[in-house]
């Protein structure tokens, strides 16, 4: 492919799209018509059939298939059949109507699907075949909307569920994914300062050997019941107080703790050193031990998507409030710090609905920083009391 010239693609009709690809770009993105065209290579009406064969003629300078990675927002499932004759490394897909795909013969190494408000039915393989080209399967969004059928497939599963913003919400539990009960490798990711992930819902995968969890989590003690675990990774976890001792897993070969709460992290670091004396381990480490204040001030700032000037002002006020609340001895001092933040945001122009929600989230996080037992309801009451927007 010559990136100096625009290429013509017959995606939805003869020569329907012309696009210029930057040098070194290995991906291709297809967005829905009506979206910001600057963010995608092409835009296509979401329900139009896509001629995936249009990519057959393109190769990389080294002779490999191009594109290597696809990002597609739309409802055409023809890419699955196309992949049976043309291998695809990675395909990220976000449909917005009920869809059903049979991946039995697909040659897609990594498939990441985002489920929104409609069901997504996925067949990984047939009963009479042990072959599945899917090595990594990503289930994102509303995981409850996935219906997975698998007999022999054992892909590396990545789950990034849509969870609530409120840290005080009851822990999120995975739905029962019966057809995936045999999997041996799983990655779970949620936000560090939002609804916690309930580790108890992992017990439906008793054969797990490799487990990575990122974000806020609850019921971590039950992980000791997954006796086949060999490799464990815990990242961006602000509270893992009851995490099992590392010798709970007789087959453990590797443990990585990164950006985790400092109190438990120190214990795990000591246990890891002892374990390394007892047996040979693969790469393992416990590092970047963090306080609760660090997660709130450096990672969970709610204003990152604001207009830059407003974000800078709000973030500065937020960090000031965190410092004041961290040393507060009374509820009145906490309330005063919260009022100070809201007062500054009151003076910012044109606060929109999303920004109001972000500020409410900021207040909730500030209340949680306090060593005092202040309820989320009290924080919400202060938010409504002081805001003018």
C-alpha positions as CSV (number, residue, x, y, z in Angstrom):
1,X,0.0,0.0,0.0
2,X,1.2,3.5,-0.9
3,X,0.1,5.8,1.9
4,X,1.0,8.9,-0.2
5,X,-2.1,8.4,-2.4
6,X,-5.7,8.1,-1.5
7,X,-7.2,4.6,-1.9
8,X,-10.6,3.8,-3.3
9,X,-12.8,1.2,-1.6
10,X,-16.1,-0.3,-2.8
11,X,-17.4,-0.8,0.7
12,X,-21.1,-0.1,0.1
13,X,-21.1,0.3,-3.7
14,X,-18.8,0.8,-6.6
15,X,-16.0,3.2,-5.5
16,X,-18.1,4.3,-2.5
17,X,-15.3,5.5,-0.3
18,X,-12.0,7.3,-0.8
19,X,-9.6,7.5,2.1
20,X,-6.0,8.4,2.7
21,X,-4.1,6.1,5.1
22,X,-1.2,7.4,7.2
23,X,2.2,5.7,6.8
24,X,2.5,2.9,9.3
25,X,-1.2,2.6,10.1
26,X,-2.2,-1.0,10.5
27,X,-5.8,-0.5,11.4
28,X,-9.0,0.6,9.7
29,X,-12.0,2.1,11.4
30,X,-15.6,2.1,10.1
31,X,-17.9,4.4,12.0
32,X,-21.6,5.0,11.8
33,X,-22.9,7.7,9.5
34,X,-23.5,10.9,11.4
35,X,-20.5,10.5,13.7
36,X,-17.5,12.8,13.7
37,X,-15.7,11.7,10.5
38,X,-12.4,12.9,11.8
39,X,-12.4,10.0,14.3
40,X,-12.8,7.3,11.7
41,X,-11.3,6.3,8.4
42,X,-14.8,6.0,6.8
43,X,-18.4,6.4,7.8
44,X,-21.1,3.9,6.7
45,X,-24.8,3.7,7.4
46,X,-25.1,1.3,10.3
47,X,-27.4,-1.2,8.6
48,X,-25.8,-1.2,5.2
49,X,-24.1,-4.4,4.1
50,X,-20.3,-4.0,3.9
51,X,-18.3,-5.5,1.1
52,X,-15.5,-6.9,3.2
53,X,-13.9,-8.3,0.0
54,X,-12.9,-4.8,-0.8
55,X,-9.9,-5.2,1.4
56,X,-8.6,-8.3,-0.3
57,X,-6.3,-6.4,-2.7
58,X,-4.4,-4.5,0.0
59,X,-1.1,-5.6,1.6
60,X,1.6,-4.1,3.9
61,X,4.9,-3.1,2.4
62,X,6.3,-6.4,3.8
63,X,3.6,-8.4,2.0
64,X,1.3,-9.0,4.9
65,X,-2.4,-8.6,5.0
66,X,-3.8,-5.1,5.4
67,X,-5.5,-3.9,7.5
68,X,-4.4,-6.1,10.4
69,X,-6.9,-4.5,12.9
70,X,-10.5,-3.5,12.3
71,X,-12.8,-1.2,14.4
72,X,-16.4,-1.4,13.2
73,X,-19.5,0.3,14.5
74,X,-22.4,-1.3,12.7
75,X,-24.6,-4.3,12.2
76,X,-23.3,-6.2,9.2
77,X,-22.0,-9.6,10.2
78,X,-20.5,-10.4,6.9
79,X,-17.0,-10.0,8.3
80,X,-17.3,-13.4,10.0
81,X,-17.8,-15.3,6.7
82,X,-15.1,-13.2,5.1
83,X,-12.6,-14.1,7.8
84,X,-13.0,-17.8,6.9
85,X,-10.8,-17.2,3.8
86,X,-8.9,-14.1,4.9
87,X,-7.4,-14.1,8.4
88,X,-7.8,-11.1,10.7
89,X,-5.6,-10.4,13.7
90,X,-7.9,-8.2,15.7
91,X,-11.6,-7.1,15.2
92,X,-13.4,-4.8,17.5
93,X,-17.2,-4.6,16.9
94,X,-20.0,-2.5,18.3
95,X,-23.4,-3.5,17.0
96,X,-26.6,-1.7,18.1
97,X,-29.3,-4.2,17.1
98,X,-29.8,-7.9,17.9
99,X,-27.1,-9.9,16.1
100,X,-26.1,-13.6,15.9
101,X,-22.8,-14.9,14.7
102,X,-21.3,-18.3,14.2
103,X,-17.5,-18.2,14.7
104,X,-16.9,-22.0,14.1
105,X,-14.8,-21.5,11.0
106,X,-13.7,-17.8,11.6
107,X,-10.1,-16.9,11.4
108,X,-10.1,-13.9,13.8
109,X,-7.4,-14.2,16.3
110,X,-8.9,-11.6,18.7
111,X,-12.5,-10.6,18.6
112,X,-13.8,-7.8,21.0
113,X,-17.6,-7.2,21.0
114,X,-19.4,-4.4,22.8
115,X,-23.0,-5.2,23.8
116,X,-25.3,-2.2,24.3
117,X,-29.1,-2.5,24.7
118,X,-29.7,-5.5,22.4
119,X,-28.7,-9.2,22.6
120,X,-25.6,-10.6,21.0
121,X,-25.6,-14.3,20.3
122,X,-22.2,-15.9,19.7
123,X,-21.4,-19.5,18.7
124,X,-17.8,-20.3,19.3
125,X,-17.7,-23.8,17.8
126,X,-19.9,-26.7,16.9
127,X,-20.4,-29.9,19.0
128,X,-18.5,-32.0,16.5
129,X,-15.4,-29.9,16.1
130,X,-12.7,-28.9,18.5
131,X,-11.4,-26.1,16.3
132,X,-12.0,-22.5,16.9
133,X,-10.0,-19.7,15.3
134,X,-10.8,-17.3,18.1
135,X,-7.9,-17.1,20.5
136,X,-9.0,-14.1,22.5
137,X,-12.7,-13.1,23.1
138,X,-13.6,-9.8,24.5
139,X,-17.0,-9.2,26.1
140,X,-17.6,-5.5,26.8
141,X,-20.5,-3.4,27.8
142,X,-23.7,-5.0,29.1
143,X,-22.4,-8.5,29.6
144,X,-25.9,-9.8,30.5
145,X,-26.8,-9.3,26.8
146,X,-24.4,-11.9,25.6
147,X,-25.5,-15.5,24.9
148,X,-22.5,-17.6,24.3
149,X,-22.6,-21.2,23.0
150,X,-19.4,-23.2,23.1
151,X,-18.6,-26.8,23.3
152,X,-14.8,-27.1,22.8
153,X,-13.6,-23.6,22.6
154,X,-11.3,-22.3,25.3
155,X,-10.3,-18.7,24.3
156,X,-8.6,-16.2,26.5
157,X,-11.6,-14.2,27.7
158,X,-11.5,-10.5,28.5
159,X,-14.5,-9.0,30.2
160,X,-15.0,-5.3,30.7
161,X,-18.5,-4.9,32.1
162,X,-20.5,-1.7,32.1
163,X,-20.8,-0.9,35.8
164,X,-22.2,2.0,37.9
165,X,-20.2,5.1,38.6
166,X,-21.0,5.0,42.3
167,X,-18.5,3.2,44.5
168,X,-21.2,2.7,47.1
169,X,-23.3,0.5,44.8
170,X,-23.6,-3.2,45.6
171,X,-20.7,-5.1,44.0
172,X,-21.2,-6.1,40.3
173,X,-21.6,-9.8,39.7
174,X,-20.9,-11.5,36.4
175,X,-24.0,-13.3,34.9
176,X,-23.8,-17.0,34.7
177,X,-21.7,-17.9,31.6
178,X,-22.3,-21.6,31.5
179,X,-20.6,-22.2,28.1
180,X,-17.4,-20.6,29.3
181,X,-17.1,-22.6,32.5
182,X,-14.1,-24.5,31.1
183,X,-11.9,-21.4,30.3
184,X,-8.5,-21.3,31.8
185,X,-7.5,-17.6,31.2
186,X,-9.6,-14.5,32.1
187,X,-9.0,-10.8,32.4
188,X,-11.6,-8.6,34.2
189,X,-11.4,-4.8,34.2
190,X,-13.6,-2.3,36.1
191,X,-13.0,1.3,37.2
192,X,-10.9,1.7,40.4
193,X,-13.2,4.3,41.9
194,X,-16.6,3.0,40.8
195,X,-18.8,0.0,41.5
196,X,-16.7,-2.9,42.8
197,X,-16.4,-6.2,41.0
198,X,-17.6,-9.2,43.1
199,X,-14.9,-11.8,42.9
200,X,-17.3,-14.4,44.1
201,X,-18.8,-14.5,40.6
202,X,-15.5,-15.9,39.4
203,X,-16.1,-19.2,41.1
204,X,-18.1,-20.3,38.0
205,X,-14.8,-20.7,36.3
206,X,-13.1,-23.5,38.4
207,X,-10.5,-24.3,35.8
208,X,-8.9,-20.9,35.7
209,X,-5.1,-20.9,35.6
210,X,-4.5,-17.3,34.6
211,X,-6.4,-14.4,36.2
212,X,-6.0,-10.7,35.9
213,X,-8.3,-8.2,37.7
214,X,-8.0,-4.5,37.3
215,X,-10.0,-2.0,39.4
216,X,-12.2,-1.9,42.5
217,X,-13.0,-5.4,43.8
218,X,-15.0,-7.0,46.6
219,X,-15.0,-10.5,48.2
220,X,-11.4,-11.0,47.3
221,X,-11.0,-13.7,50.0
222,X,-13.0,-16.2,47.9
223,X,-10.3,-16.2,45.2
224,X,-8.5,-18.8,47.4
225,X,-11.1,-21.3,46.2
226,X,-9.7,-21.2,42.7
227,X,-7.1,-23.8,43.4
228,X,-5.8,-24.2,39.8
229,X,-4.5,-20.6,39.6
230,X,-0.9,-20.4,38.3
231,X,-0.7,-16.7,37.4
232,X,-2.4,-13.8,39.1
233,X,-2.3,-10.1,38.3
234,X,-4.0,-7.4,40.5
235,X,-3.8,-3.8,39.2
236,X,-5.3,-0.5,40.2
237,X,-7.0,-1.9,43.2
238,X,-7.6,0.6,46.0
239,X,-8.9,-1.9,48.6
240,X,-7.9,-5.6,48.7
241,X,-7.7,-5.9,52.5
242,X,-8.8,-9.5,52.7
243,X,-6.7,-10.8,49.7
244,X,-5.7,-14.4,50.4
245,X,-2.1,-15.3,51.3
246,X,-0.1,-16.2,48.3
247,X,0.5,-19.7,49.6
248,X,-3.2,-20.3,49.2
249,X,-2.5,-21.4,45.6
250,X,-0.3,-24.5,45.4
251,X,0.4,-24.1,41.7
252,X,1.2,-20.4,41.8
253,X,4.0,-19.5,39.3
254,X,3.6,-15.7,39.1
255,X,2.0,-12.9,41.0
256,X,1.9,-9.2,39.9
257,X,0.5,-6.5,42.1
258,X,0.7,-3.0,40.6
259,X,-0.9,0.2,41.8
260,X,-2.6,-1.6,44.7
261,X,-3.4,-0.5,48.2
262,X,-0.3,0.0,50.3
263,X,-1.3,-1.8,53.4
264,X,-2.1,-5.1,51.7
265,X,0.6,-4.6,49.2
266,X,3.3,-4.6,51.9
267,X,2.0,-7.9,53.2
268,X,1.9,-9.4,49.7
269,X,5.4,-8.2,49.0
270,X,6.7,-10.0,52.1
271,X,4.8,-13.2,51.1
272,X,6.2,-13.0,47.6
273,X,9.8,-12.8,48.8
274,X,9.2,-15.8,51.0
275,X,7.6,-17.8,48.2
276,X,10.5,-17.0,45.9
277,X,12.8,-18.7,48.5
278,X,10.6,-21.8,48.5
279,X,10.2,-22.4,44.7
280,X,11.2,-21.0,41.4
281,X,8.8,-18.4,40.1
282,X,8.2,-16.7,36.7
283,X,8.4,-12.9,36.6
284,X,6.6,-11.6,39.7
285,X,6.5,-8.3,41.5
286,X,4.6,-6.1,43.9
287,X,5.1,-2.4,43.1
288,X,3.6,1.0,43.1
289,X,1.9,0.7,46.4
290,X,-0.7,3.5,46.8
291,X,-2.8,5.2,49.5
292,X,-6.5,5.8,49.2
293,X,-5.7,9.5,48.7
294,X,-3.5,8.7,45.7
295,X,-6.3,6.9,43.9
296,X,-8.6,9.9,44.4
297,X,-6.2,12.7,43.5
298,X,-4.1,11.1,40.7
299,X,-6.3,8.5,39.1
300,X,-10.0,9.2,39.7
301,X,-10.2,12.9,38.8
302,X,-13.7,13.3,37.3
303,X,-13.0,16.4,35.2
304,X,-10.6,14.9,32.6
305,X,-13.2,15.2,29.7
306,X,-14.1,18.8,30.4
307,X,-13.0,21.8,28.3
308,X,-9.3,22.3,29.2
309,X,-9.6,25.6,30.9
310,X,-12.6,24.5,33.1
311,X,-10.9,21.2,33.8
312,X,-7.8,22.9,35.1
313,X,-9.7,25.0,37.5
314,X,-12.0,22.2,38.7
315,X,-9.1,19.8,39.1
316,X,-7.0,22.2,41.2
317,X,-10.0,22.8,43.5
318,X,-10.6,19.1,43.7
319,X,-7.1,18.3,44.8
320,X,-7.2,21.1,47.3
321,X,-10.4,19.6,48.8
322,X,-8.8,16.2,48.9
323,X,-5.9,17.4,51.0
324,X,-8.2,19.3,53.4
325,X,-10.5,16.3,53.8
326,X,-7.6,13.9,54.3
327,X,-6.6,15.7,57.5
328,X,-10.2,16.7,58.6
329,X,-11.1,15.7,62.1
330,X,-14.8,16.7,62.0
331,X,-17.7,16.3,59.6
332,X,-18.0,20.1,59.5
333,X,-14.4,20.4,58.1
334,X,-15.3,17.9,55.4
335,X,-18.4,19.8,54.5
336,X,-16.5,23.0,54.3
337,X,-14.0,21.5,51.9
338,X,-16.8,20.1,49.7
339,X,-18.5,23.5,49.8
340,X,-15.2,25.1,48.6
341,X,-15.0,22.9,45.6
342,X,-18.7,23.4,44.6
343,X,-18.3,27.2,45.1
344,X,-15.5,27.3,42.5
345,X,-17.5,25.2,40.0
346,X,-20.5,27.4,40.6
347,X,-18.5,30.3,39.1
348,X,-17.6,28.4,36.0
349,X,-19.7,29.2,32.9
350,X,-22.1,26.9,31.1
351,X,-22.1,23.9,33.4
352,X,-23.8,21.1,31.4
353,X,-25.7,18.0,32.5
354,X,-22.6,15.7,32.2
355,X,-20.5,18.2,34.0
356,X,-23.0,18.4,36.8
357,X,-22.9,14.6,37.1
358,X,-19.1,14.6,37.2
359,X,-19.2,17.1,40.0
360,X,-21.6,14.9,41.9
361,X,-19.2,12.0,41.4
362,X,-16.4,14.2,42.7
363,X,-18.3,15.0,45.9
364,X,-19.0,11.3,46.4
365,X,-15.3,10.5,46.1
366,X,-14.3,13.3,48.5
367,X,-16.7,11.9,51.1
368,X,-15.0,8.5,50.7
369,X,-11.5,10.0,51.3
370,X,-12.5,11.1,54.8
371,X,-11.6,8.9,57.7
372,X,-15.0,9.8,59.2
373,X,-18.0,7.6,58.6
374,X,-19.9,9.9,56.3
375,X,-22.7,8.4,54.3
376,X,-23.1,8.8,50.5
377,X,-26.5,10.3,51.2
378,X,-24.9,13.1,53.2
379,X,-22.5,13.9,50.4
380,X,-25.4,14.1,48.0
381,X,-27.3,16.4,50.4
382,X,-24.3,18.7,50.5
383,X,-24.0,18.7,46.7
384,X,-27.6,19.8,46.3
385,X,-27.3,22.3,49.1
386,X,-24.3,24.2,47.6
387,X,-24.6,24.0,43.9
388,X,-26.2,26.6,41.6
389,X,-26.1,24.6,38.5
